[in-house]
């Protein structure tokens, strides 16, 4: 059973959260309305997690209080808030807040986040993930303006294996002049300045089997 201390300005919010948590096996060891009193209160209870209900514009004050008092160094902190200014979620994680959840989070999700925080993990709700993690760069396109021929793909694979023109010619039973022609064509189609760059681009485009 995890032990949680609640900080919420509204008496109704404190009562609602306590009811949700106790009905799911979480021990609520105390609650207060003002964050300024938290450090003093925590010295008298054995809490594992502090749950902040920061509705409206209170998220900034919670962040400042946590940072100023270095609370996250002493206890795990979870914040419920629907007010997340630009940059706030990332800053919250920077000061050590363990979880950032929306006010409408499901009860079971809340308990799971509290358990994770008590174990020292960071938790981000999907609704706030985009504010912290930038979207992934688009995948490198494999299409070329002029695609490689089957033979050029073979040559590119051999370039990745470190083969020179003579070795490529011997493997494919072609002249060295033809091998050089294929290499030049590959570099041109990939926009590469060297054999090494051609191999690198080939790997990125999925043209080379590793």
N, C-alpha and C positions, 0 to 999 in steps of 0.2 A: 504493500500500500504506500503510495507516495503522499507526502505531506505538503500542502499548498497554503500559501498566505495570499489573500486577495486584497488588491488596492482598487477601489472604485469610488468615485465621488457620489454616485447615486445609491441611496439605501436599497432601492429596488433592484439595481444591477448587482449589488453585493449579495442580496438575498437570492436572486435568481441563479447566480453563478454557484453559490454555496449549495443550493438545492440540486442543481445539475451534477455537481461533482460528488457530493455525498451519496447520491442515488446510484453512482457508478463506482463506488468503492474507494473514492479519493478522500483522504482525511484533510479537512480544512482546519488549520490550526489557528486561524485568526483573520481579521479583516479590518481595514481602516479606510477613511475617506480621503485623507491628505497624504501625498507622497512624502512630504517633509518629515512626517513622523515615522516613516518606515524603518530607518536605521535603528531607532530606539526600540521599536516594537520587535524587530527581528532578534534583538539580543535576549528576548524573553521567551522565544519559541524555537522549536527545532524544525524549521521549514526547509524543504529541499528546493522548492520553486516558488517564485513570487509571480502572481498573475495580475497584470495591470489591465483594467478596463479603461481605455483611453478614447472615449467617444469625442466627437466634435473636434476642437482644435487642441485637445490635451496631449496629442502624441508628441508635439515638440517639447512640452514641459516635462513629460516623462523621460524623453531622451536626454534633456539637459540634466535632470536630476540623477539619472543613472550614471551619466558620464562624470558629473561633478563629484558625486559621492563614491564613485568607483564601486557601485553596488554589484556589478556583474563579476567582480573579482571574488566576491564572498558568497554569491548565491546565483542560481539559474533564474533567468527572467523570461517570461512570456508576455507578449503584448497583444491585446485585442483592440483593433482600431480599423475604422473605415476611412480615416483621414490620413492619407499618405502623400505628403508633398513630394515634389520631385527630389530625388536623392535621399529621401528619408529612410527607406528600407535599407539601402546599402550602408548608411551612416549608423543605423541601429545595430546592424550586425557588426560593424566596426567596433562599437563600444562594448560588445559582448552580449547583447540581447540574443537569446537563444531561439526565439520563435516569434514570427509576426503573422498574425491571423486576422481575418476579417471578422467583424462583429457577428455576422450570421453563420459563423462556422458551426458545423454539426457537432452535437455533444460528444459523439464518439471520436471525432477528429480532434476535438479539444483535449480530451483525455489522452489520446495517443501522442499529441504534441507535448503535453505536460510530462508524460513518461519519457519521451525522447529527450526533452530538455533536462530532466533529472539524471539522465544517463550521460549528459554532456554533449548531446548532438544539437546541431542547428536545424531548424525546421522553417520552411517557407511554403506558404499556401500557394497553390497554382495561380490564384487570382493576383498574387503580387510578384510572381516570378519574373515577369517581363520587366519590372522596374529594377531588378537586380542583375539579371543575366541578359546581356544584349543578344538579339537574334543572331543565329548562326549565319556565317557568310554563305552565300549561295554556293552550291557545289560546283567545282570546276567542270565546265562543259566538256564532254568528250568529242563533240562534233567539231570538225575542222571545215574551213572554207573549201578545202579540197582533201578528201579523206585519203588515208594511206592505202595503198594496194596491199593485197595479201603478201606479196613478196617483200614489200617495204616493211610490213609488220614483222616478218621473219628477220629481216636485217636489223630492225630496231631491237628485237629481242636479243640478237647476237651482240649488238653494241652494249646492251646492258650486261652481258656476260663478259665484257672486256675484250672481245675479239677485234683484231685489226682487219684491214681490207683484204689482205692475202688469206687470212684464215676464213673470212666470210666467203670469199670466192671459192676456196677449196671445199667448204661445207656445202655450198649450193651448186657446185660444179659450173661456175660461170667465170668469166674473165675478171681480173682485178679491176680493169677499166669499168666494167659493168657494176661491180661492187661499189666503186667510188661514185658512180652515177646515182645508185640507189641511196647512198649515204647523203649525197648532196640534195637529192630530192626530199629526203626525210627532214633534213635541217630546214629546208625552205618551207615545207608544209607546216612544220611545227613552229616556225619563227625562231629557231634556235641558232645561236652563234657558234656552238661547238657541239661535239659529240656528247660531252658530259651533260650539257644543258638539254640536249635532245632526250637523253635517257631520263633526266629529272622530269621533263615535261611529259614524257611518255608514261612515267609512273603516275603522275598526278592525273592524267587523263584516262588512266585505266587501260592503256594500250600495251603495257608490259606485265607479264605474269611474274610475280615474285615467288 
